[in-house]
Amino acid sequence: MKRIIIYNCVAILVVLSAIFCFYENSRSLPKVAHQKCPDDYADSELSQYNIDFDKWTNEFYDTHPDATLSDWSNARYKFWVINDCVAALKRYNEVKNGTADNAKMTAIRTMVSEMVISTSTK
C-alpha cells in the first residue's frame, strides 16, 4: 500500500513539473496565433510577413520590456523550434556554423546592425 501511495505521489509530482515547465516556456514567447514560419509566406505575401514579424516583435517587447536583442533572438529561435520552421532553422545553423554564402551573411549583418541601431535609440 505504501508503495502505491509513493508511486502516485511521484507521478503527481512529475505531471505538475511538466505542467510548470510548459507554462514557463509558453510565457517566454508572445502569443501570436497568426504568425507562420518565414518560409510559409508566398513571395506575394512579403508585406504580410513584415506586418506579422513587426507585430510579433512588438508583442515580445510589450511582454518583456527589459529584454535585450539576445533575448529577442532566443525567443525567435524558440518560435522556430516550436513551430517546426525547418528552413529557418537550417539557415540559422548555416549562419551559426559559418557555412552560409556571403550574400546571406552580408544581409544578416546589415539587418542585425540596423536592429542594434534601432534598439539603442529607444
C-alpha positions in Angstrom: 0.0 0.0 0.0 2.8 2.4 0.9 4.5 1.6 -2.4 1.3 2.6 -4.4 1.0 5.9 -2.4 4.7 6.7 -3.2 4.3 5.9 -6.9 1.1 8.1 -7.1 2.9 11.0 -5.3 5.8 10.7 -7.7 3.5 10.6 -10.7 1.7 13.7 -9.5 5.0 15.5 -9.0 6.1 14.5 -12.5 2.9 15.8 -14.0 3.0 19.0 -12.0 6.6 19.6 -13.0 5.8 19.0 -16.7 2.9 21.5 -16.5 5.1 24.1 -14.7 7.8 23.7 -17.4 5.3 24.1 -20.2 3.8 27.1 -18.5 7.2 28.8 -18.0 8.2 28.1 -21.6 5.0 29.4 -23.0 5.3 32.6 -21.1 8.6 33.4 -22.7 7.1 33.7 -26.2 4.5 36.2 -27.3 1.1 34.8 -28.1 0.8 35.3 -31.9 -1.5 32.7 -33.3 -1.5 34.2 -36.8 2.3 34.1 -37.2 3.7 31.5 -39.6 7.2 30.3 -40.4 9.0 32.7 -42.6 9.1 30.3 -45.5 5.4 29.6 -45.3 4.7 33.0 -46.8 4.5 33.2 -50.6 6.6 35.7 -52.4 3.5 37.8 -52.9 2.9 37.9 -49.1 6.1 39.7 -48.3 4.2 42.7 -46.9 2.1 40.5 -44.7 5.2 38.7 -43.4 6.7 42.1 -42.5 3.5 43.1 -40.7 3.3 39.8 -38.8 7.0 40.0 -38.0 6.7 43.6 -36.6 3.6 42.5 -34.6 5.5 39.5 -33.1 8.4 41.8 -32.2 6.2 44.4 -30.7 4.3 41.9 -28.7 7.5 40.3 -27.5 8.8 43.7 -26.2 5.4 44.5 -24.7 5.6 41.3 -22.8 9.3 41.7 -22.0 10.0 45.4 -21.8 13.5 45.0 -20.5 14.5 42.3 -23.0 17.8 42.5 -24.8 18.4 41.8 -28.5 19.8 38.5 -27.4 16.6 37.7 -25.5 14.6 38.6 -28.6 16.8 36.3 -30.7 16.4 33.4 -28.3 12.7 33.8 -28.3 12.6 33.9 -32.1 14.7 30.7 -32.2 12.3 29.1 -29.8 9.4 30.2 -32.0 11.1 28.4 -35.0 11.7 25.3 -33.0 8.1 25.1 -31.5 6.6 25.7 -35.0 9.0 23.4 -36.8 10.3 26.0 -39.1 12.7 23.7 -40.9 14.0 26.1 -43.5 14.6 28.9 -40.9 16.4 26.5 -38.6 18.6 25.3 -41.5 19.5 28.9 -42.3 20.2 29.6 -38.7 22.5 26.6 -38.4 24.3 27.6 -41.6 25.0 31.1 -40.3 26.0 29.8 -36.9 28.4 27.2 -38.4 29.8 29.8 -40.9 28.7 27.8 -43.9 26.2 30.3 -45.3 27.1 32.0 -48.6 28.4 35.6 -48.5 25.2 37.2 -49.8 23.2 35.8 -46.8 25.9 36.7 -44.3 26.0 40.3 -45.6 22.2 40.6 -45.5 22.2 39.2 -41.9 25.0 41.5 -40.7 23.1 44.5 -42.2 19.8 43.5 -40.6 21.5 42.9 -37.2 23.3 46.2 -37.3 20.1 48.0 -38.2 18.3 46.3 -35.3 21.1 47.3 -32.9 20.9 50.9 -34.0 17.1 51.0 -33.8 17.0 49.4 -30.3 19.8 51.6 -29.0 17.9 54.8 -30.0 14.8 53.9 -28.0 
